Amino acid sequence: MAEALQDPELARRLREQGGEPAPMTQKQFKDFIATETAKYARIVESARIVAE
């Protein structure tokens, strides 16, 4: 994945869709996902958001 994100065309397309290419190792990606999941779980809980 990190190698693919070095492709300027792929990076451009990601940016056009609101993404930001961020090459990282598998461990960094795993840690990022865990952090983001916990962050948004707290937001959902504190706002008392429930699925309909």
C-alpha positions in Angstrom: 0.0 0.0 0.0 2.8 2.4 0.9 4.3 1.8 -2.5 1.0 2.4 -4.3 0.6 5.7 -2.5 3.9 6.9 -4.0 2.2 6.9 -7.4 1.4 10.6 -8.2 -1.7 9.7 -10.2 -3.2 7.7 -7.3 -2.3 10.4 -4.8 -4.0 13.0 -7.0 -7.1 10.9 -7.3 -7.2 10.4 -3.6 -6.9 14.1 -3.0 -9.7 14.8 -5.5 -12.0 12.6 -3.4 -11.0 14.3 -0.1 -8.4 11.8 1.0 -4.9 12.4 2.0 -2.3 9.9 1.1 -0.4 8.8 4.2 2.0 5.9 3.6 2.6 3.9 6.7 3.6 0.5 7.9 1.1 -2.2 8.8 1.6 -1.5 12.5 1.2 2.2 12.0 -2.0 1.6 10.0 -3.3 -0.8 12.7 -2.6 1.7 15.4 -4.2 4.5 13.4 -7.4 2.5 12.9 -7.5 1.6 16.6 -7.1 5.2 17.6 -9.7 6.5 15.2 -12.2 3.7 16.2 -11.8 4.6 19.8 -12.1 8.4 19.1 -15.3 8.0 17.1 -16.8 5.5 19.6 -16.5 8.1 22.3 -18.1 10.7 20.1 -21.0 8.4 19.2 -21.5 7.5 22.9 -21.4 11.1 24.2 -23.8 12.3 21.5 -26.0 9.2 22.1 -26.1 8.4 18.5 -28.0 5.2 17.7 -28.6 3.4 14.4 -32.1 3.5 13.1 
